[in-house]
Amino acid sequence: MNIVTVIPARKGSKSIPLKNIQPLNKKPLVSYSILYSQKCPLILHTVVSTDSNRIAKIAREYNAETPFKRPDKISQDETQDFPVIHHALNQLEEIYSMKIDAIVWLRPTSPLRPKKLIERAVDILNSNPDCTSVRSVIESNEHPYRQWIAKDGFIKGVIDKEIAHEAYNLPRQKLPDVYFQSGDIEVVRRETILSGSISGDKVAPLIIKQDEMLDIDHFDDLDKAEKKIFDEQ
């Protein structure tokens, strides 16, 4: 199975300038995902998709590959993941002259992943032929059945009544299990991407512990990550 890691690391960020190369324990943030991927024997190539020459140079210093530059039109604040992973798949299959069976999607903003997460995700994918992708999740503290949307000065339940009548009044024992995406990893089949999706309609969960999730979105998160690294040393 030909598996390639793609790490999306654009230069723009509103919350933290140049977030993907901010120092974390004296190493650029993006380096953690690069080194994590390189430890996995299943990965043929560890690729950084970026619109920045500076980020590309740093990525190569950690032996990541930057065989293409991401176009500006898919490097904007409002750009979603799909056009980035689709562009990467097309570019890499042409550059490497090979069919890629699956892409491991590692966001730089999740630098401290549990061990062997890639192996676990690929194992789930391989054990279920109907699975279109694998996504890391944690158990959600807040249940959507109990949530409300504000509109025109009123609120209405998030869950449509066709799914569950007055879902917000259901006893806890009848609430379905729900999960929150952690952002640590996704593994996506080639066919799923070519169908126009980054997940498909049969997504298998890779459940991790809540304390294993750490998403870097603000400077405070970098401080938390530094502390976690220090505590685990």
C-alpha atoms as an extended CHARMM CRD file, in Angstrom:
* protein
*
       233  EXT
         1         1  MET       CA              0.0000000000        0.0000000000        0.0000000000  PROA      1               0.0000000000
         2         2  ASN       CA              1.4910000000        3.3390000000       -1.0890000000  PROA      2               0.0000000000
         3         3  ILE       CA              0.9410000000        5.8080000000        1.7450000000  PROA      3               0.0000000000
         4         4  VAL       CA              2.1980000000        9.3910000000        1.7740000000  PROA      4               0.0000000000
         5         5  THR       CA              2.0100000000       11.9540000000        4.5670000000  PROA      5               0.0000000000
         6         6  VAL       CA              0.9420000000       15.4790000000        3.6530000000  PROA      6               0.0000000000
         7         7  ILE       CA              1.4580000000       18.2610000000        6.1980000000  PROA      7               0.0000000000
         8         8  PRO       CA             -0.4530000000       21.4580000000        5.3020000000  PROA      8               0.0000000000
         9         9  ALA       CA              1.5660000000       24.4740000000        6.4560000000  PROA      9               0.0000000000
        10        10  ARG       CA              0.6410000000       27.7750000000        4.8710000000  PROA      10              0.0000000000
        11        11  LYS       CA              2.2930000000       31.0360000000        5.9030000000  PROA      11              0.0000000000
        12        12  GLY       CA             -0.8680000000       32.9370000000        6.8370000000  PROA      12              0.0000000000
        13        13  SER       CA             -2.4440000000       32.8140000000       10.3000000000  PROA      13              0.0000000000
        14        14  LYS       CA             -4.5850000000       35.3640000000       12.0810000000  PROA      14              0.0000000000
        15        15  SER       CA             -4.2440000000       34.0530000000       15.6360000000  PROA      15              0.0000000000
        16        16  ILE       CA             -0.4460000000       33.5650000000       15.6570000000  PROA      16              0.0000000000
        17        17  PRO       CA              1.7700000000       35.1420000000       12.9580000000  PROA      17              0.0000000000
        18        18  LEU       CA              3.7440000000       32.4580000000       11.0910000000  PROA      18              0.0000000000
        19        19  LYS       CA              2.1610000000       29.9240000000       13.4330000000  PROA      19              0.0000000000
        20        20  ASN       CA              3.4950000000       26.8420000000       11.6710000000  PROA      20              0.0000000000
        21        21  ILE       CA              7.1200000000       27.8000000000       12.3460000000  PROA      21              0.0000000000
        22        22  GLN       CA              6.6910000000       29.2810000000       15.8170000000  PROA      22              0.0000000000
        23        23  PRO       CA              9.2760000000       27.8100000000       18.2160000000  PROA      23              0.0000000000
        24        24  LEU       CA              8.0950000000       25.0450000000       20.5260000000  PROA      24              0.0000000000
        25        25  ASN       CA             10.8150000000       23.8210000000       22.8610000000  PROA      25              0.0000000000
        26        26  LYS       CA             13.3620000000       25.4240000000       20.5020000000  PROA      26              0.0000000000
        27        27  LYS       CA             12.0380000000       23.6410000000       17.3940000000  PROA      27              0.0000000000
        28        28  PRO       CA              9.6410000000       25.0080000000       14.7400000000  PROA      28              0.0000000000
        29        29  LEU       CA              6.0860000000       23.7930000000       15.1950000000  PROA      29              0.0000000000
        30        30  VAL       CA              5.9310000000       22.0760000000       11.7980000000  PROA      30              0.0000000000
        31        31  SER       CA              8.9660000000       19.9420000000       12.6570000000  PROA      31              0.0000000000
        32        32  TYR       CA              6.9870000000       17.8760000000       15.1720000000  PROA      32              0.0000000000
        33        33  SER       CA              4.6340000000       16.5280000000       12.5070000000  PROA      33              0.0000000000
        34        34  ILE       CA              7.5230000000       15.9560000000       10.1030000000  PROA      34              0.0000000000
        35        35  LEU       CA              9.5160000000       13.9400000000       12.6350000000  PROA      35              0.0000000000
        36        36  TYR       CA              6.4180000000       12.0490000000       13.7450000000  PROA      36              0.0000000000
        37        37  SER       CA              5.6960000000       10.9400000000       10.1800000000  PROA      37              0.0000000000
        38        38  GLN       CA              9.3060000000        9.9420000000        9.5560000000  PROA      38              0.0000000000
        39        39  LYS       CA              9.2190000000        7.5330000000       12.5000000000  PROA      39              0.0000000000
        40        40  CYS       CA              6.4830000000        5.4850000000       10.8430000000  PROA      40              0.0000000000
        41        41  PRO       CA              7.8020000000        2.7220000000        8.5440000000  PROA      41              0.0000000000
        42        42  LEU       CA              4.5410000000        2.7100000000        6.5710000000  PROA      42              0.0000000000
        43        43  ILE       CA              5.1630000000        6.1690000000        5.0990000000  PROA      43              0.0000000000
        44        44  LEU       CA              6.9140000000        6.4030000000        1.7150000000  PROA      44              0.0000000000
        45        45  HSD       CA              7.1950000000       10.2030000000        1.6070000000  PROA      45              0.0000000000
        46        46  THR       CA              6.7010000000       12.9790000000        4.1580000000  PROA      46              0.0000000000
        47        47  VAL       CA              5.5880000000       16.0410000000        2.2140000000  PROA      47              0.0000000000
        48        48  VAL       CA              4.9020000000       19.6030000000        3.3490000000  PROA      48              0.0000000000
        49        49  SER       CA              2.3320000000       21.5240000000        1.2970000000  PROA      49              0.0000000000
        50        50  THR       CA              3.1070000000       25.2160000000        1.6830000000  PROA      50              0.0000000000
        51        51  ASP       CA              2.8840000000       28.5410000000       -0.1020000000  PROA      51              0.0000000000
        52        52  SER       CA              5.9670000000       29.8170000000        1.7370000000  PROA      52              0.0000000000
        53        53  ASN       CA              9.5900000000       29.4960000000        0.6230000000  PROA      53              0.0000000000
        54        54  ARG       CA             10.6480000000       30.0600000000        4.2270000000  PROA      54              0.0000000000
        55        55  ILE       CA              8.4950000000       27.2260000000        5.5740000000  PROA      55              0.0000000000
        56        56  ALA       CA              9.6220000000       24.9720000000        2.7180000000  PROA      56              0.0000000000
        57        57  LYS       CA             13.2800000000       25.6410000000        3.5800000000  PROA      57              0.0000000000
        58        58  ILE       CA             12.6860000000       24.8110000000        7.2560000000  PROA      58              0.0000000000
        59        59  ALA       CA             10.7850000000       21.6600000000        6.2830000000  PROA      59              0.0000000000
        60        60  ARG       CA             13.7100000000       20.4770000000        4.1510000000  PROA      60              0.0000000000
        61        61  GLU       CA             16.0800000000       21.0780000000        7.0710000000  PROA      61              0.0000000000
        62        62  TYR       CA             14.1240000000       18.3230000000        8.8290000000  PROA      62              0.0000000000
        63        63  ASN       CA             14.3380000000       16.1000000000        5.7140000000  PROA      63              0.0000000000
        64        64  ALA       CA             10.7460000000       16.6320000000        4.6420000000  PROA      64              0.0000000000
        65        65  GLU       CA             10.0100000000       16.8810000000        0.9310000000  PROA      65              0.0000000000
        66        66  THR       CA              8.6130000000       20.0030000000       -0.7400000000  PROA      66              0.0000000000
        67        67  PRO       CA              8.2820000000       18.8970000000       -4.3770000000  PROA      67              0.0000000000
        68        68  PHE       CA              5.7220000000       21.5890000000       -5.2340000000  PROA      68              0.0000000000
        69        69  LYS       CA              4.6120000000       25.0140000000       -4.0350000000  PROA      69              0.0000000000
        70        70  ARG       CA              0.9960000000       25.4000000000       -3.0530000000  PROA      70              0.0000000000
        71        71  PRO       CA             -0.8630000000       28.0050000000       -5.1630000000  PROA      71              0.0000000000
        72        72  ASP       CA             -1.9940000000       31.1970000000       -3.4380000000  PROA      72              0.0000000000
        73        73  LYS       CA             -5.6140000000       30.5800000000       -4.4190000000  PROA      73              0.0000000000
        74        74  ILE       CA             -5.7650000000       27.5410000000       -2.1090000000  PROA      74              0.0000000000
        75        75  SER       CA             -3.7070000000       29.1280000000        0.6780000000  PROA      75              0.0000000000
        76        76  GLN       CA             -6.2300000000       31.6500000000        1.9620000000  PROA      76              0.0000000000
        77        77  ASP       CA             -7.8650000000       32.0110000000        5.3910000000  PROA      77              0.0000000000
        78        78  GLU       CA            -11.1370000000       30.6460000000        4.0410000000  PROA      78              0.0000000000
        79        79  THR       CA             -9.5270000000       27.7340000000        2.1640000000  PROA      79              0.0000000000
        80        80  GLN       CA            -10.8140000000       24.3870000000        3.3870000000  PROA      80              0.0000000000
        81        81  ASP       CA             -8.7970000000       21.1840000000        3.5320000000  PROA      81              0.0000000000
        82        82  PHE       CA            -10.2190000000       19.4770000000        0.4510000000  PROA      82              0.0000000000
        83        83  PRO       CA             -8.6740000000       21.5980000000       -2.3330000000  PROA      83              0.0000000000
        84        84  VAL       CA             -5.3150000000       21.3580000000       -0.5640000000  PROA      84              0.0000000000
        85        85  ILE       CA             -5.3140000000       17.5650000000       -0.2530000000  PROA      85              0.0000000000
        86        86  HSD       CA             -6.7200000000       17.1680000000       -3.7920000000  PROA      86              0.0000000000
        87        87  HSD       CA             -3.9810000000       19.3960000000       -5.2000000000  PROA      87              0.0000000000
        88        88  ALA       CA             -1.3460000000       17.4500000000       -3.2560000000  PROA      88              0.0000000000
        89        89  LEU       CA             -2.6070000000       14.0800000000       -4.5120000000  PROA      89              0.0000000000
        90        90  ASN       CA             -2.5530000000       15.2010000000       -8.1480000000  PROA      90              0.0000000000
        91        91  GLN       CA              0.8880000000       16.7820000000       -7.8490000000  PROA      91              0.0000000000
        92        92  LEU       CA              2.4810000000       13.8700000000       -6.0070000000  PROA      92              0.0000000000
        93        93  GLU       CA              1.1590000000       11.1680000000       -8.3250000000  PROA      93              0.0000000000
        94        94  GLU       CA              2.5720000000       13.0860000000      -11.2770000000  PROA      94              0.0000000000
        95        95  ILE       CA              5.9040000000       13.9300000000       -9.6250000000  PROA      95              0.0000000000
        96        96  TYR       CA              6.5310000000       10.4840000000       -8.1500000000  PROA      96              0.0000000000
        97        97  SER       CA              4.9750000000        8.5870000000      -11.0890000000  PROA      97              0.0000000000
        98        98  MET       CA              3.0390000000        6.3570000000       -8.7430000000  PROA      98              0.0000000000
        99        99  LYS       CA             -0.4930000000        5.6840000000       -7.5950000000  PROA      99              0.0000000000
       100       100  ILE       CA             -0.9830000000        6.8130000000       -4.0060000000  PROA      100             0.0000000000
       101       101  ASP       CA             -3.4210000000        4.5830000000       -2.1320000000  PROA      101             0.0000000000
       102       102  ALA       CA             -3.9380000000        6.8410000000        0.8750000000  PROA      102             0.0000000000
       103       103  ILE       CA             -2.8130000000       10.1660000000        2.3000000000  PROA      103             0.0000000000
       104       104  VAL       CA             -2.0250000000       10.6730000000        5.9650000000  PROA      104             0.0000000000
       105       105  TRP       CA             -3.0610000000       14.2270000000        6.8390000000  PROA      105             0.0000000000
       106       106  LEU       CA             -1.0680000000       15.6850000000        9.7470000000  PROA      106             0.0000000000
       107       107  ARG       CA             -1.8050000000       19.2430000000       10.8140000000  PROA      107             0.0000000000
       108       108  PRO       CA              1.2060000000       21.0880000000       12.2870000000  PROA      108             0.0000000000
       109       109  THR       CA             -1.1050000000       22.5230000000       14.9420000000  PROA      109             0.0000000000
       110       110  SER       CA             -1.3010000000       19.1120000000       16.6590000000  PROA      110             0.0000000000
       111       111  PRO       CA              2.3660000000       18.6440000000       17.5560000000  PROA      111             0.0000000000
       112       112  LEU       CA              2.1290000000       16.1920000000       20.4720000000  PROA      112             0.0000000000
       113       113  ARG       CA              0.4090000000       13.0810000000       19.1960000000  PROA      113             0.0000000000
       114       114  PRO       CA              0.1150000000        9.7170000000       20.9650000000  PROA      114             0.0000000000
       115       115  LYS       CA              2.6280000000        7.0980000000       19.8450000000  PROA      115             0.0000000000
       116       116  LYS       CA              1.9670000000        4.9910000000       16.7240000000  PROA      116             0.0000000000
       117       117  LEU       CA             -1.1530000000        6.9330000000       15.7430000000  PROA      117             0.0000000000
       118       118  ILE       CA             -0.3940000000        6.5000000000       12.0380000000  PROA      118             0.0000000000
       119       119  GLU       CA             -0.0150000000        2.7380000000       12.4050000000  PROA      119             0.0000000000
       120       120  ARG       CA             -3.2830000000        2.5190000000       14.3280000000  PROA      120             0.0000000000
       121       121  ALA       CA             -5.1600000000        4.6090000000       11.7670000000  PROA      121             0.0000000000
       122       122  VAL       CA             -3.8250000000        2.6380000000        8.7940000000  PROA      122             0.0000000000
       123       123  ASP       CA             -4.6880000000       -0.6250000000       10.5400000000  PROA      123             0.0000000000
       124       124  ILE       CA             -8.2850000000        0.5650000000       10.9460000000  PROA      124             0.0000000000
       125       125  LEU       CA             -8.4060000000        1.5500000000        7.2700000000  PROA      125             0.0000000000
       126       126  ASN       CA             -7.0050000000       -1.7850000000        6.0960000000  PROA      126             0.0000000000
       127       127  SER       CA             -9.2830000000       -3.8480000000        8.3180000000  PROA      127             0.0000000000
       128       128  ASN       CA            -12.4210000000       -2.2370000000        6.8990000000  PROA      128             0.0000000000
       129       129  PRO       CA            -12.6100000000       -2.1530000000        3.0720000000  PROA      129             0.0000000000
       130       130  ASP       CA            -15.7940000000       -0.0380000000        3.1920000000  PROA      130             0.0000000000
       131       131  CYS       CA            -14.1000000000        2.6670000000        5.2470000000  PROA      131             0.0000000000
       132       132  THR       CA            -13.5950000000        5.8700000000        3.2260000000  PROA      132             0.0000000000
       133       133  SER       CA            -11.3100000000        7.5180000000        5.7940000000  PROA      133             0.0000000000
       134       134  VAL       CA            -10.1520000000        7.3960000000        9.3970000000  PROA      134             0.0000000000
       135       135  ARG       CA            -10.3530000000       10.4200000000       11.7000000000  PROA      135             0.0000000000
       136       136  SER       CA             -9.0510000000       10.8990000000       15.2330000000  PROA      136             0.0000000000
       137       137  VAL       CA            -11.7220000000       11.9210000000       17.7300000000  PROA      137             0.0000000000
       138       138  ILE       CA            -12.2590000000       12.3850000000       21.4540000000  PROA      138             0.0000000000
       139       139  GLU       CA            -15.4140000000       11.8310000000       23.4700000000  PROA      139             0.0000000000
       140       140  SER       CA            -17.3700000000       15.0890000000       23.4800000000  PROA      140             0.0000000000
       141       141  ASN       CA            -18.1060000000       16.8540000000       26.7560000000  PROA      141             0.0000000000
       142       142  GLU       CA            -21.0460000000       18.7230000000       25.2520000000  PROA      142             0.0000000000
       143       143  HSD       CA            -23.8230000000       16.7910000000       23.5330000000  PROA      143             0.0000000000
       144       144  PRO       CA            -25.3130000000       18.3800000000       20.3730000000  PROA      144             0.0000000000
       145       145  TYR       CA            -28.7840000000       17.1640000000       21.3570000000  PROA      145             0.0000000000
       146       146  ARG       CA            -28.6140000000       19.6990000000       24.1980000000  PROA      146             0.0000000000
       147       147  GLN       CA            -27.3890000000       22.5770000000       22.0540000000  PROA      147             0.0000000000
       148       148  TRP       CA            -29.3270000000       25.4670000000       20.5410000000  PROA      148             0.0000000000
       149       149  ILE       CA            -28.9670000000       27.8370000000       17.5860000000  PROA      149             0.0000000000
       150       150  ALA       CA            -29.8010000000       31.5370000000       17.8860000000  PROA      150             0.0000000000
       151       151  LYS       CA            -31.8710000000       33.0600000000       15.0750000000  PROA      151             0.0000000000
       152       152  ASP       CA            -34.0040000000       36.2150000000       14.8780000000  PROA      152             0.0000000000
       153       153  GLY       CA            -33.9750000000       36.7190000000       18.6270000000  PROA      153             0.0000000000
       154       154  PHE       CA            -35.0350000000       33.1440000000       19.4450000000  PROA      154             0.0000000000
       155       155  ILE       CA            -33.2750000000       29.7980000000       19.8460000000  PROA      155             0.0000000000
       156       156  LYS       CA            -34.0510000000       26.4080000000       18.3560000000  PROA      156             0.0000000000
       157       157  GLY       CA            -32.5890000000       22.9710000000       18.9540000000  PROA      157             0.0000000000
       158       158  VAL       CA            -29.6070000000       22.0150000000       16.8130000000  PROA      158             0.0000000000
       159       159  ILE       CA            -31.0510000000       18.5630000000       16.1140000000  PROA      159             0.0000000000
       160       160  ASP       CA            -33.8530000000       18.4700000000       13.5620000000  PROA      160             0.0000000000
       161       161  LYS       CA            -37.1460000000       17.1250000000       14.8840000000  PROA      161             0.0000000000
       162       162  GLU       CA            -37.1430000000       14.5290000000       12.0870000000  PROA      162             0.0000000000
       163       163  ILE       CA            -34.0880000000       12.9630000000       13.7390000000  PROA      163             0.0000000000
       164       164  ALA       CA            -35.4300000000       13.1360000000       17.2920000000  PROA      164             0.0000000000
       165       165  HSD       CA            -38.5100000000       14.9470000000       18.5780000000  PROA      165             0.0000000000
       166       166  GLU       CA            -37.4060000000       17.5040000000       21.1720000000  PROA      166             0.0000000000
       167       167  ALA       CA            -33.9720000000       15.9050000000       21.3410000000  PROA      167             0.0000000000
       168       168  TYR       CA            -32.9450000000       18.3400000000       24.0810000000  PROA      168             0.0000000000
       169       169  ASN       CA            -35.4210000000       16.6440000000       26.4460000000  PROA      169             0.0000000000
       170       170  LEU       CA            -34.2080000000       13.0800000000       25.9580000000  PROA      170             0.0000000000
       171       171  PRO       CA            -32.8200000000       11.3580000000       29.0660000000  PROA      171             0.0000000000
       172       172  ARG       CA            -29.0380000000       10.9680000000       29.0770000000  PROA      172             0.0000000000
       173       173  GLN       CA            -29.3500000000        7.1850000000       28.7440000000  PROA      173             0.0000000000
       174       174  LYS       CA            -30.9660000000        7.6160000000       25.3180000000  PROA      174             0.0000000000
       175       175  LEU       CA            -28.4010000000       10.0300000000       23.9230000000  PROA      175             0.0000000000
       176       176  PRO       CA            -26.1820000000        8.5020000000       21.2130000000  PROA      176             0.0000000000
       177       177  ASP       CA            -22.4120000000        8.5150000000       21.6280000000  PROA      177             0.0000000000
       178       178  VAL       CA            -20.8970000000       11.6220000000       20.0680000000  PROA      178             0.0000000000
       179       179  TYR       CA            -17.3200000000       12.6010000000       19.3700000000  PROA      179             0.0000000000
       180       180  PHE       CA            -15.3390000000       15.7730000000       18.6950000000  PROA      180             0.0000000000
       181       181  GLN       CA            -12.6560000000       15.7220000000       16.0120000000  PROA      181             0.0000000000
       182       182  SER       CA             -9.2350000000       16.1180000000       17.5860000000  PROA      182             0.0000000000
       183       183  GLY       CA             -7.2920000000       17.2100000000       14.5030000000  PROA      183             0.0000000000
       184       184  ASP       CA             -4.4000000000       14.8530000000       15.2740000000  PROA      184             0.0000000000
       185       185  ILE       CA             -4.6730000000       12.6950000000       12.1660000000  PROA      185             0.0000000000
       186       186  GLU       CA             -6.7950000000       11.7390000000        9.1970000000  PROA      186             0.0000000000
       187       187  VAL       CA             -6.0570000000        8.9560000000        6.7460000000  PROA      187             0.0000000000
       188       188  VAL       CA             -7.9470000000        9.3120000000        3.4840000000  PROA      188             0.0000000000
       189       189  ARG       CA             -8.2480000000        6.8440000000        0.6370000000  PROA      189             0.0000000000
       190       190  ARG       CA             -7.3410000000        7.9960000000       -2.8720000000  PROA      190             0.0000000000
       191       191  GLU       CA            -10.8320000000        7.1330000000       -4.1100000000  PROA      191             0.0000000000
       192       192  THR       CA            -12.3820000000        9.3280000000       -1.4160000000  PROA      192             0.0000000000
       193       193  ILE       CA            -10.3540000000       12.3410000000       -2.5010000000  PROA      193             0.0000000000
       194       194  LEU       CA            -11.0970000000       11.7640000000       -6.1810000000  PROA      194             0.0000000000
       195       195  SER       CA            -14.8100000000       11.5810000000       -5.3360000000  PROA      195             0.0000000000
       196       196  GLY       CA            -14.6270000000       15.1630000000       -4.0530000000  PROA      196             0.0000000000
       197       197  SER       CA            -14.3160000000       14.6590000000       -0.3100000000  PROA      197             0.0000000000
       198       198  ILE       CA            -11.6810000000       14.5930000000        2.4170000000  PROA      198             0.0000000000
       199       199  SER       CA            -13.6910000000       12.1630000000        4.5280000000  PROA      199             0.0000000000
       200       200  GLY       CA            -16.3510000000       10.3180000000        2.5130000000  PROA      200             0.0000000000
       201       201  ASP       CA            -19.5250000000        8.9550000000        4.0740000000  PROA      201             0.0000000000
       202       202  LYS       CA            -18.0470000000        6.0060000000        5.9830000000  PROA      202             0.0000000000
       203       203  VAL       CA            -15.5980000000        7.5520000000        8.4080000000  PROA      203             0.0000000000
       204       204  ALA       CA            -14.0380000000        5.2240000000       10.9680000000  PROA      204             0.0000000000
       205       205  PRO       CA            -13.1670000000        6.7550000000       14.3440000000  PROA      205             0.0000000000
       206       206  LEU       CA             -9.7690000000        6.5450000000       15.9650000000  PROA      206             0.0000000000
       207       207  ILE       CA            -10.6330000000        7.3920000000       19.5570000000  PROA      207             0.0000000000
       208       208  ILE       CA             -7.9390000000        9.0430000000       21.6400000000  PROA      208             0.0000000000
       209       209  LYS       CA             -7.9870000000       10.3260000000       25.2060000000  PROA      209             0.0000000000
       210       210  GLN       CA             -8.9600000000       13.9320000000       25.8740000000  PROA      210             0.0000000000
       211       211  ASP       CA             -5.6450000000       14.6770000000       27.5560000000  PROA      211             0.0000000000
       212       212  GLU       CA             -3.8370000000       13.4830000000       24.4120000000  PROA      212             0.0000000000
       213       213  MET       CA             -5.3880000000       16.2490000000       22.3120000000  PROA      213             0.0000000000
       214       214  LEU       CA             -3.5850000000       19.5730000000       22.0410000000  PROA      214             0.0000000000
       215       215  ASP       CA             -4.4470000000       22.0470000000       19.2900000000  PROA      215             0.0000000000
       216       216  ILE       CA             -2.2560000000       25.1230000000       18.8320000000  PROA      216             0.0000000000
       217       217  ASP       CA             -4.4870000000       28.0850000000       18.0570000000  PROA      217             0.0000000000
       218       218  HSD       CA             -3.2430000000       30.8170000000       20.4280000000  PROA      218             0.0000000000
       219       219  PHE       CA              0.0130000000       31.7110000000       22.1690000000  PROA      219             0.0000000000
       220       220  ASP       CA             -1.3850000000       30.2260000000       25.3920000000  PROA      220             0.0000000000
       221       221  ASP       CA             -1.5640000000       26.8590000000       23.6280000000  PROA      221             0.0000000000
       222       222  LEU       CA              2.1570000000       27.0370000000       22.8880000000  PROA      222             0.0000000000
       223       223  ASP       CA              2.7720000000       27.5980000000       26.5980000000  PROA      223             0.0000000000
       224       224  LYS       CA              0.6270000000       24.5500000000       27.4220000000  PROA      224             0.0000000000
       225       225  ALA       CA              2.5530000000       22.4690000000       24.9130000000  PROA      225             0.0000000000
       226       226  GLU       CA              5.8900000000       23.6070000000       26.3760000000  PROA      226             0.0000000000
       227       227  LYS       CA              4.6890000000       22.5830000000       29.8370000000  PROA      227             0.0000000000
       228       228  LYS       CA              3.5030000000       19.1990000000       28.5830000000  PROA      228             0.0000000000
       229       229  ILE       CA              6.8610000000       18.5290000000       26.9380000000  PROA      229             0.0000000000
       230       230  PHE       CA              8.6600000000       19.5240000000       30.1510000000  PROA      230             0.0000000000
       231       231  ASP       CA              6.3950000000       17.3540000000       32.3190000000  PROA      231             0.0000000000
       232       232  GLU       CA              6.9400000000       14.3010000000       30.1100000000  PROA      232             0.0000000000
       233       233  GLN       CA             10.7250000000       14.5800000000       30.0650000000  PROA      233             0.0000000000
